[in-house]
């Protein structure tokens, strides 16, 4: 990442502002809604995934800490207020996801970057179509729950973009006030595993670029916090359809670029 042109650095900074906004605004999607754009700037997932992972560790832990600090104490009836993370449910789904997660991490490390980029673009294209049709992934049974969690764990291991499949399960079993922070805690644990794998195999963590990209993500994070309640309450179909169209176009361009460059 040290040999890029100035305009590429500018684009990457803007994309990470967008990533931070999406992560705090929607509660998920910091990777799935930014990685396709990043790959159009530089077609190498292993350059950006460590940066995205560190951002997720920082902002998810910060958000959970702040929300638990606000909710600490007792409610109006004098009962102790539970934390914003449902740890019991979290450990249950993590037990289902952990093996596929590790398999996904191994696949990311061993697959060539062009194949990995193609897989990412295909996955994002499928997500974008679900947004356009206003038919997000939904689970209907315990068996489907397990399949979604396992596939989501694998995709998370390969590229950190398994959130829509995981949310399709988790959103049905958790109250809205505990959903986002429970997801943040899950992302934190999954990303720690991936970061350990990166360090173990000697992946360049791009540490010098965190000095300017972390503030970019922080700008987006702060903006996203202001619109979080309105966006989650409204769930505007038009917003997600427009987002789906943009993602589909970007994914198509990315797949064509990989195809013709090969």
GIGI-V166837 format. One record per pair of residues at least 12 apart in sequence whose C-alpha atoms are under 6 Angstrom apart, sorted by sequence separation. I is the first residue (numbers start at 1). J is the second residue. D is the distance in Angstrom with one decimal. If there is no record, write none. Layout:
((I J D) (I J D))
//
This chain:
((152 165 5.3) (152 166 5.5) (19 34 5.6) (68 83 5.8) (68 84 6.0) (148 165 5.6) (149 166 5.4) (145 169 5.7) (139 168 5.9) (138 168 4.9) (139 169 5.8) (137 168 5.7) (100 150 5.8) (104 154 4.6) (108 158 4.8) (97 149 5.9) (101 153 4.6) (105 157 4.4) (97 150 5.0) (100 153 5.5) (101 154 4.6) (104 157 4.1) (105 158 5.2) (100 154 4.6) (104 158 4.6) (97 153 4.9) (101 157 4.7) (44 113 5.7) (85 178 5.7) (84 178 4.9) (85 181 5.5) (86 182 5.8) (84 181 5.9) (85 182 4.4) (131 240 5.5) (132 241 4.2) (131 241 5.3) (132 244 5.2) (131 244 5.1) (128 244 4.0) (64 181 5.7) (128 247 5.7) (128 248 5.5) (125 248 5.1) (60 184 5.2) (125 251 5.8) (32 161 4.7) (31 161 5.8) (121 251 4.9) (57 188 5.5) (118 255 5.9) (53 191 5.9) (27 180 5.4) (50 205 5.4) (20 217 4.5) (24 221 5.5) (17 216 5.0) (21 220 4.0) (25 224 4.1) (16 216 5.9) (17 217 4.6) (20 220 4.4) (21 221 4.7) (24 224 5.0) (25 225 5.8) (16 217 5.1) (20 221 4.4) (24 225 5.6) (18 220 5.8) (17 220 4.4) (21 224 4.3) (25 228 4.3))
//
